[in-house]
Amino acid sequence: MEPRWLSEADQVVWREYLRATLTVREALERELLNEAGLSLNEYEVLVVLSEQPDRRIRMSTLAEELVNSRSRLSHTIGRMEKRGLVDRESCTKDGRGVYCGLTDEGYEVLVAAAPHHVESVRRHIFDRLTPEDIAALGAVLPKLGTSYDGAEGS
């Protein structure tokens, strides 16, 4: 099967997409590390846990929520556990699953980091876009966000 090569215009969009996503992620990561001592992945773990009933979730579900491999997530959680931000416990219902929970210390770290992180997100993304740009981005991103699982775009 012959590859469906990108046109010159497609190639420009692809490279701009890569540049934009990498630049923004790097800036957010750097600022979050400087302000709160958290990586972006660690921050996202804290956010997802804070939104759960009892601030607990199965590790497998957490991996799905974060679009993360279970192995990578396990390493991240291990580092966070050593810092007292999260804890893990076996699922008492089936004995196979493991729950990850947000500790009080983890919640305090999240609460302290959130204002700085939200300001960083605003500065690096939303302040640079018009309301029309934001609406267009909001329409496009869900189409791209499902492509990691092999789903075809519409």
PEGIFEN-V838100 format. One record per residue. OMEGA is omega as a letter, one per 40 degrees, with the letter a starting at -180 (* if undefined). Layout:
omega
OMEGA
OMEGA
This chain:
omega
a
i
i
a
i
i
i
i
i
a
i
a
a
a
i
i
i
a
a
a
i
a
a
a
i
i
i
i
a
a
i
i
a
a
a
a
a
i
i
i
i
i
a
i
a
i
a
i
a
a
a
i
a
i
a
i
i
a
a
i
i
i
i
i
a
a
a
i
i
i
i
i
i
i
i
a
i
i
a
i
i
i
i
a
a
i
i
i
i
i
a
a
a
i
a
a
i
i
i
a
i
i
i
i
i
i
i
i
i
a
i
a
a
a
i
a
i
i
i
i
i
a
a
a
a
i
a
a
i
i
i
i
a
i
a
i
i
i
a
a
i
i
i
a
i
a
a
a
i
a
i
i
i
*
